[in-house]
Amino acid sequence: MARPSPPRLLSSFLGDHLAFSARPLLRSAAPGNRRVAYQATRTLCNLVDILFNRRSRDDTPENNPRCLCPGKVSPRLNVPDHIQKPPYVNSRQRPGVSNGPEIHDEKGIECMRASGKLAAQVLKFAGTLVKPGITTDEIDKAVHQMIIDNGAYPSPLGYCGYPKSVCTSVNECICHGIPDSRPLEDGDIINIDVTVYLNGYHGDTSATFLCGDVDDEAKKLVQVTKECLDKAISICAPGVEIKRIGRTIQDHADKFKFGVVRHFVGHGVGKVFHAEPVVLHFRNNEWGRMMLNQTFTIEPMLTLGSINPVMWSDDWTAVTEDGSLSAQFEHTILITKDGPEILTLC
């Protein structure tokens, strides 16, 4: 199996497709040099080998009879012409990370609330579809239809070539699983990651769902991952150091001896899909404080074993190096004078 290189800071959706500069560069950048640090940000579509020494040859971990294997990916779904699309759709330019945080006026806040609410409703609906026998492709089609029926665009579709409208990450898949023909099985866990683009603003959320009769160890992993997200959100407020998020998540995960994935991060979100700040989910010493009317995601990924990802040959699917289970939860939050407002709640 492939062995990963040292950690890089990556958007939790983009993975290898949007790689931040190495951590020492970000750590050394003082607030006054913020632009210098982010000018070093590079968009690296299809350069997976920069992040991982080599791929798993056949996408199949050895000695795991129930390992996740790729299925058939159906053609890309259409979006009606009247629906507003993000600038990166059908663009030859690779999208990058905005150099500034997403700070909103009253109109922007209301737009963020609308996109967040729709994303939450779509995710809730997607969760009702999770049952043994359904394929992740069927989930994608249902999610796609609900999003466009509500006049929104599924943000992942066409982002750096991503072929589907939602990410479905099953069992050992850490993130970015591409919906395909594989049916869900009794005992699986699945993260569904939904982002919608509504009236010029992105709302981003995900949750891990249980499929059928799931064993206690997997249930505990899912429960603790959700608790990590909730605890991290609870400490957010204007002026709070962003690094407290990672410490809060790591402290709680450590109590249960679960691993915290370091390669993928939360991010600012709003008019652009990915912006400052970089939100690390593990203990760190990065600079930066939360700002009034700022929006960003928190999206911890926990594992039962290795925290190191291996990339499949599709250039998207990131699975745990040892085939151990992984779970993730995510919300988009708004920093208000009274603390955090979770925008991605129904």
C-alpha positions as CSV (number, residue, x, y, z in Angstrom):
1,M,0.0,0.0,0.0
2,A,1.1,3.5,-0.6
3,R,2.9,5.4,2.1
4,P,1.9,9.0,2.6
5,S,4.3,11.9,2.7
6,P,4.5,14.4,5.6
7,P,1.2,16.3,6.2
8,R,0.1,19.2,4.1
9,L,-2.7,21.5,4.9
10,L,-5.6,20.8,2.6
11,S,-9.2,21.8,2.2
12,S,-11.4,19.0,3.5
13,F,-13.2,19.0,0.2
14,L,-10.4,19.7,-2.2
15,G,-7.8,17.2,-0.9
16,D,-4.8,17.2,-3.2
17,H,-6.6,19.5,-5.6
18,L,-6.0,22.6,-3.4
19,A,-2.8,22.3,-1.5
20,F,-1.7,24.9,1.0
21,S,2.0,25.6,1.4
22,A,3.8,23.5,3.9
23,R,3.1,24.2,7.6
24,P,6.4,25.8,8.4
25,L,5.7,28.6,6.0
26,L,2.3,29.3,7.5
27,R,3.6,29.0,11.0
28,S,6.3,31.6,10.4
29,A,3.9,34.1,8.8
30,A,2.9,36.9,11.2
31,P,-0.5,38.5,10.7
32,G,1.1,41.4,8.9
33,N,2.6,39.0,6.4
34,R,-0.7,37.2,5.8
35,R,-0.7,38.0,2.1
36,V,2.8,36.7,1.6
37,A,1.8,33.4,3.2
38,Y,-1.3,33.0,1.1
39,Q,0.5,34.0,-2.1
40,A,2.4,30.7,-1.5
41,T,-0.9,28.8,-1.7
42,R,-0.9,26.7,-4.8
43,T,-3.8,25.0,-6.7
44,L,-2.5,21.6,-7.7
45,C,-5.2,19.8,-9.7
46,N,-4.1,16.2,-10.5
47,L,-0.7,16.4,-8.8
48,V,-1.5,13.8,-6.2
49,D,2.1,12.4,-6.1
50,I,3.3,15.7,-4.6
51,L,1.2,14.8,-1.5
52,F,1.6,11.1,-1.5
53,N,4.7,9.1,-2.5
54,R,2.7,6.8,-4.7
55,R,-0.9,5.5,-5.0
56,S,-2.2,2.1,-4.0
57,R,-1.8,0.1,-7.2
58,D,-5.3,-1.4,-7.3
59,D,-7.2,0.7,-4.7
60,T,-7.6,-2.5,-2.7
61,P,-6.0,-2.8,0.8
62,E,-4.6,-6.3,1.4
63,N,-6.0,-8.7,4.0
64,N,-9.3,-6.9,4.3
65,P,-12.1,-8.9,2.9
66,R,-14.6,-6.1,3.3
67,C,-12.4,-3.3,2.0
68,L,-13.9,-0.4,0.1
69,C,-13.4,-0.9,-3.7
70,P,-14.4,1.6,-6.5
71,G,-17.5,1.0,-8.4
72,K,-18.8,2.4,-11.8
73,V,-19.2,6.2,-11.9
74,S,-22.2,7.3,-14.0
75,P,-22.1,10.4,-16.3
76,R,-22.1,13.9,-14.8
77,L,-25.6,15.2,-14.2
78,N,-27.0,18.4,-15.8
79,V,-27.9,21.7,-14.1
80,P,-30.6,23.9,-15.8
81,D,-29.2,27.0,-17.4
82,H,-31.3,29.4,-15.3
83,I,-29.5,28.3,-12.1
84,Q,-26.7,30.6,-11.0
85,K,-23.4,28.8,-11.2
86,P,-20.1,29.5,-9.3
87,P,-17.4,31.2,-11.3
88,Y,-15.3,28.0,-11.4
89,V,-17.9,26.1,-13.4
90,N,-16.8,25.7,-17.0
91,S,-13.8,27.9,-16.3
92,R,-10.4,27.1,-17.6
93,Q,-8.9,28.7,-14.5
94,R,-8.2,26.6,-11.4
95,P,-10.0,28.0,-8.4
96,G,-7.8,29.0,-5.5
97,V,-8.2,30.1,-1.9
98,S,-9.3,33.7,-1.2
99,N,-6.6,35.7,0.4
100,G,-9.1,37.3,2.9
101,P,-11.7,36.0,5.4
102,E,-15.3,35.9,4.6
103,I,-16.8,38.9,6.5
104,H,-20.4,39.7,5.8
105,D,-22.8,42.7,5.9
106,E,-26.5,42.2,6.8
107,K,-27.4,41.1,3.3
108,G,-24.5,38.7,3.2
109,I,-25.5,37.2,6.5
110,E,-29.0,36.6,5.3
111,C,-27.7,34.9,2.2
112,M,-25.4,32.7,4.2
113,R,-28.3,31.7,6.4
114,A,-30.4,30.8,3.4
115,S,-27.6,28.7,1.8
116,G,-26.8,27.1,5.1
117,K,-30.4,26.2,5.8
118,L,-30.8,24.6,2.4
119,A,-27.6,22.6,2.7
120,A,-28.8,21.3,6.1
121,Q,-32.2,20.3,4.6
122,V,-30.5,18.5,1.8
123,L,-28.2,16.7,4.2
124,K,-31.1,15.6,6.4
125,F,-32.9,14.3,3.3
126,A,-29.8,12.4,2.2
127,G,-29.5,10.8,5.5
128,T,-33.0,9.3,5.2
129,L,-31.9,7.5,2.1
130,V,-29.1,5.6,3.9
131,K,-30.0,1.9,4.0
132,P,-28.5,-1.4,2.9
133,G,-28.8,-1.9,-0.8
134,I,-28.9,1.7,-2.0
135,T,-26.0,2.9,-4.1
136,T,-24.1,6.1,-3.4
137,D,-24.8,7.1,-7.0
138,E,-28.6,6.9,-6.2
139,I,-27.9,9.2,-3.2
140,D,-26.1,11.6,-5.4
141,K,-28.9,11.8,-8.0
142,A,-31.5,12.4,-5.3
143,V,-29.3,15.1,-3.7
144,H,-28.7,16.7,-7.1
145,Q,-32.4,16.9,-7.9
146,M,-33.3,18.4,-4.5
147,I,-30.6,21.1,-4.8
148,I,-31.6,22.2,-8.3
149,D,-35.3,22.0,-7.4
150,N,-34.6,24.7,-4.8
151,G,-32.8,26.9,-7.4
152,A,-29.3,26.2,-6.1
153,Y,-26.2,24.7,-7.6
154,P,-24.4,21.7,-6.1
155,S,-21.0,23.3,-5.3
156,P,-18.8,20.2,-5.8
157,L,-20.0,19.5,-9.3
158,G,-17.2,20.6,-11.7
159,Y,-14.9,21.9,-9.0
160,C,-11.4,21.0,-10.2
161,G,-13.1,18.3,-12.3
162,Y,-15.0,16.6,-9.5
163,P,-17.7,14.6,-11.3
164,K,-20.5,14.5,-8.8
165,S,-22.8,16.7,-6.8
166,V,-22.0,15.3,-3.3
167,C,-19.2,13.4,-1.6
168,T,-20.0,10.0,-0.2
169,S,-17.3,8.6,2.0
170,V,-17.9,5.0,3.2
171,N,-16.1,3.2,6.0
172,E,-12.4,3.7,5.7
173,C,-12.8,6.6,3.2
174,I,-11.7,9.8,5.1
175,C,-13.3,12.2,2.6
176,H,-14.0,13.0,-1.1
177,G,-15.5,9.7,-1.9
178,I,-17.1,9.8,-5.4
179,P,-20.6,8.4,-5.6
180,D,-20.7,5.2,-7.7
181,S,-22.5,1.9,-8.2
182,R,-21.4,0.3,-4.9
183,P,-24.4,-0.6,-2.8
184,L,-24.3,0.2,0.9
185,E,-24.0,-2.8,3.1
186,D,-25.4,-3.6,6.5
187,G,-23.0,-2.3,9.1
188,D,-21.4,0.5,6.9
189,I,-20.9,4.0,8.0
190,I,-21.1,6.8,5.5
191,N,-20.3,10.5,5.5
192,I,-22.3,12.6,3.2
193,D,-20.8,16.0,2.4
194,V,-23.2,18.6,1.0
195,T,-22.4,22.1,-0.3
196,V,-24.9,24.3,-2.1
197,Y,-24.4,27.5,-4.0
198,L,-27.5,29.7,-3.5
199,N,-27.8,33.3,-4.6
200,G,-24.0,33.7,-4.8
201,Y,-23.2,32.1,-1.4
202,H,-22.0,28.6,-0.4
203,G,-23.4,26.6,2.5
204,D,-21.3,23.6,3.5
205,T,-22.1,20.7,5.9
206,S,-21.6,17.0,6.4
207,A,-22.5,14.2,8.7
208,T,-21.8,10.5,9.2
209,F,-24.7,8.2,9.1
210,L,-25.1,4.6,10.3
211,C,-26.3,2.0,7.7
212,G,-28.3,-0.9,9.3
213,D,-26.8,-2.8,12.2
214,V,-23.5,-1.0,13.0
215,D,-21.1,-2.4,15.6
216,D,-20.5,-0.5,18.9
217,E,-16.9,0.5,18.0
218,A,-18.1,2.3,14.9
219,K,-21.0,3.9,16.7
220,K,-18.6,5.2,19.3
221,L,-16.4,6.7,16.6
222,V,-19.3,8.5,15.0
223,Q,-20.6,9.8,18.4
224,V,-17.2,11.1,19.5
225,T,-16.6,12.8,16.2
226,K,-19.9,14.7,16.5
227,E,-19.0,15.6,20.1
228,C,-15.7,17.0,18.9
229,L,-17.5,19.3,16.4
230,D,-20.0,20.4,19.0
231,K,-17.3,21.2,21.6
232,A,-15.2,23.1,19.0
233,I,-18.2,25.2,18.0
234,S,-19.0,26.0,21.6
235,I,-15.7,27.9,22.2
236,C,-16.1,30.2,19.2
237,A,-16.6,33.9,19.6
238,P,-15.1,37.2,18.3
239,G,-11.4,37.5,19.3
240,V,-11.0,33.8,20.2
241,E,-7.8,32.3,18.8
242,I,-8.6,29.9,16.0
243,K,-6.0,27.4,17.2
244,R,-8.3,26.7,20.2
245,I,-10.5,24.7,17.8
246,G,-7.8,22.2,17.2
247,R,-6.9,21.9,20.8
248,T,-10.5,21.3,21.8
249,I,-11.0,18.6,19.2
250,Q,-7.7,16.8,19.9
251,D,-8.3,16.9,23.7
252,H,-11.7,15.2,23.3
253,A,-10.5,12.6,20.7
254,D,-7.5,11.7,22.9
255,K,-9.8,10.6,25.7
256,F,-11.1,7.8,23.5
257,K,-7.7,7.1,21.8
258,F,-9.1,8.1,18.4
259,G,-6.9,9.5,15.7
260,V,-7.4,13.1,14.4
261,V,-6.7,13.4,10.6
262,R,-4.2,16.3,10.0
263,H,-4.1,16.4,6.2
264,F,-7.5,18.0,5.7
265,V,-8.8,21.2,7.3
266,G,-11.8,23.5,7.7
267,H,-11.9,26.8,5.8
268,G,-13.6,30.1,5.3
269,V,-16.7,29.9,3.2
270,G,-19.2,32.3,1.7
271,K,-19.1,34.0,-1.7
272,V,-16.1,31.7,-2.4
273,F,-16.0,28.0,-1.7
274,H,-12.6,28.2,0.2
275,A,-11.2,31.2,2.0
276,E,-9.2,32.1,5.0
277,P,-8.9,31.0,7.8
278,V,-7.3,27.6,7.6
279,V,-9.0,25.7,10.5
280,L,-6.8,23.0,11.9
281,H,-8.5,20.2,13.8
282,F,-5.4,19.2,15.9
283,R,-3.3,21.0,18.5
284,N,-1.3,23.7,16.7
285,N,0.4,27.1,17.2
286,E,-0.9,28.9,14.2
287,W,-1.9,32.6,14.4
288,G,-5.3,34.1,13.8
289,R,-8.4,35.1,15.7
290,M,-12.1,34.9,14.9
291,M,-13.7,38.0,13.6
292,L,-17.3,39.4,14.0
293,N,-19.6,38.4,11.1
294,Q,-17.0,35.9,9.8
295,T,-18.1,32.5,8.4
296,F,-16.0,29.3,8.2
297,T,-16.4,25.6,8.5
298,I,-15.2,23.2,11.3
299,E,-15.1,19.6,10.1
300,P,-13.1,17.1,12.2
301,M,-12.2,13.7,10.8
302,L,-11.5,11.0,13.3
303,T,-10.2,7.4,12.8
304,L,-10.0,4.1,14.7
305,G,-6.4,3.7,13.5
306,S,-4.0,5.4,11.2
307,I,-4.5,9.1,10.5
308,N,-2.5,8.9,7.2
309,P,-4.5,9.0,4.0
310,V,-3.8,7.1,0.8
311,M,-5.2,8.5,-2.5
312,W,-7.0,6.3,-4.9
313,S,-6.2,6.5,-8.6
314,D,-9.3,8.6,-9.2
315,D,-7.3,11.5,-7.7
316,W,-10.1,12.2,-5.1
317,T,-10.9,9.3,-2.8
318,A,-8.7,9.5,0.3
319,V,-8.8,6.3,2.5
320,T,-7.0,5.5,5.7
321,E,-3.6,3.8,5.3
322,D,-4.5,0.8,7.4
323,G,-8.1,0.4,6.3
324,S,-9.5,1.6,9.6
325,L,-12.9,3.4,9.9
326,S,-13.1,7.1,9.6
327,A,-15.9,9.5,10.5
328,Q,-16.5,13.2,9.9
329,F,-19.0,16.0,10.8
330,E,-19.1,19.5,9.6
331,H,-21.0,22.8,10.1
332,T,-20.7,26.3,8.6
333,I,-20.8,28.8,11.5
334,L,-21.2,32.6,11.7
335,I,-19.3,34.5,14.4
336,T,-21.7,36.9,16.1
337,K,-21.3,39.2,19.1
338,D,-23.1,36.6,21.2
339,G,-21.0,33.7,20.0
340,P,-21.3,31.1,17.2
341,E,-24.4,30.7,15.1
342,I,-24.6,27.4,13.3
343,L,-25.9,28.2,9.8
344,T,-26.3,24.6,8.7
345,L,-29.1,23.6,10.9
346,C,-32.7,22.8,9.7
